[in-house]
Amino acid sequence: MVFHNDSLTGYNFLSMYGKTKERWLELCEQAANEQDAANLKALIEDIARLLKEKEDRLKSKPSEK
């Protein structure tokens, strides 16, 4: 596993064998270059859904102290 810094978003993300585990980041990169309004809207909706799912998972995960 390797940490990478995404220059587009400024976020660090974890990858395994060169492939990112964060699908929402891939969609952000696509959205940054999307020219079609309908496709952009669909990408944004997918990003929002994935981030909400991630937030819900993190909230339900017991905190490690």
N, C-alpha and C positions, 0 to 999 in steps of 0.2 A: 504494500500500500504506500502511496506517495501523495503528499500534499502539493497542490498546484495553486498558483495565484492566477486568476483569470483577469487579464488586463482590461477586458471589456466591462466587467461588472465590479472589479475590485475585490471580489469574494475569493476566499480560499476554499478549495474543495478537495475531497479525497477521491483518489482514483485507484482502481485495481487493474494491474496489467495494462495501464494506459487508457482505460475506459472509465469515464466518470460514473459515479453512482447517483449523481444528482440530475435527474431528467429535466427538472425545471430550469436548470442552468442552460442545458442544451436548447430548450425552447426559447429562452431569453435571447440567445444568440441568433436563433432563427427570426424571432420577432424584430430584432434590431435591423434586419436586412429585408424584411417583408414589405412588398410594395402594394399588395392587394389588401384593401380594407377588411374584407370578409375573412380572409385568411389570418390577418393580424388579430382581429377580434377573437377568432377561434383559438389562436395561440395564447392570447392573454387569458381567456377563460380557462384553458388547460393549466397555465402557470398558476393562476389563482387557486384552482382546485388542488393541484399538487402541493402547494405551500400550505393550504388549509389542512390537508391530510397529514403533512409533516408536523405542523403545529399541534394537531390533535394527538399524534403519536408521542410527541415530546411531552405534552401535558400529562398524558396517562402513564408515562414511564416514571417509575419511582426514582426520586433524586438519589444520586450517589454521593455520599459525603465521606 
